Amino acid sequence: MLKKIALKLIVAVSLSIIVIIGVFAYLNVQSQSKALLDELQRHVIQQSETVKSSTRFGMLLNERNHVHNIINTIGEQSCVEEVRVFNKNGEVIYSSDSSHIGMMVDKKAEACYNCHASDKPLERLSITERTRIFEGADERIMGTINPIYNEPSCYLADCHAHSADQTVLGVLDITVGLSATDQEIAGAKLKMIIFALIAIAAISAVLLYFMRIWIDKPVHKLVEATQTVASGDLNYVINIHTEDELGTLARSFNNMTKKLA
């Protein structure tokens, strides 16, 4: 019976600890995951702005080889899946993957749906709305789109045929793989799980130790005293001198046996 009481207390406290640490671990992992993805998002956006600035004059002068070289150089980075530029009709005109040039973008595909489903013009989408995460063939993919706006130097140039009222000429799209980021997130989850298990085991061991000292032993003495008094020994004294409820109960028991004696 004594062991059952201690076990019940340990189970109740352990469940409370599991819930508290579990919630803390979940929120901590979510926070770390968001921080990693936000940092990667900022990196991709900065990279997109760099590509856009680097190819601006090449596009104005219609130097397609120069633009291709820049896009191919960026696309050779290990984390970059693909760099594309497509026009307002969704046709890929530049790509680090030459086999995709001339293809039409599927606006209903998972990689594009986030932007086209918002029912807002591209130029009014916020930075976060221009970024999407979708499942690739072997890993998750993060992509960000950067509108290429129409400028006076563009619609007034002799080599371009864009009207002044056209706001967006095309879109620069960069996609990067998330395998390294996902590995970091998985590592953070594993560390948090190990920490939670160690914390639960350590706290449960400490609780068990103090319950045996503060509850199990005093209650065992009280049971032994009742059995001794029941056998006729009214001079038995319980040796418990604590100031808690069990100490009060022991003193009351000793007073009772003294009066009976």
Buried (B, 14 or more C-beta within 10 A) or exposed (E): EEEEEBEEBBEEBBEEBBEEBBEBBEEBBEEBBEEBBEEBBEBBBEBBEEBBEBBBEBBBEEEEEBBBBBBBEBBEEEBBBBBBBBBBEBBBBBBBBEEBBEBEBEEEEEBBBBBBEBEEEBEEBEEEBBBBBBEBEEBBBBBBBBBBBBBEEBBEBEEBEBEEEEEBBBBBBBBBBBBBBBEBBEEBBEBBEEBBEEBBEEBBEEBBEEBBEEBBBBBEBBEEBBEBBEEEEEEBEBEBEEEEEBBEBBBEBBEEBEEEE
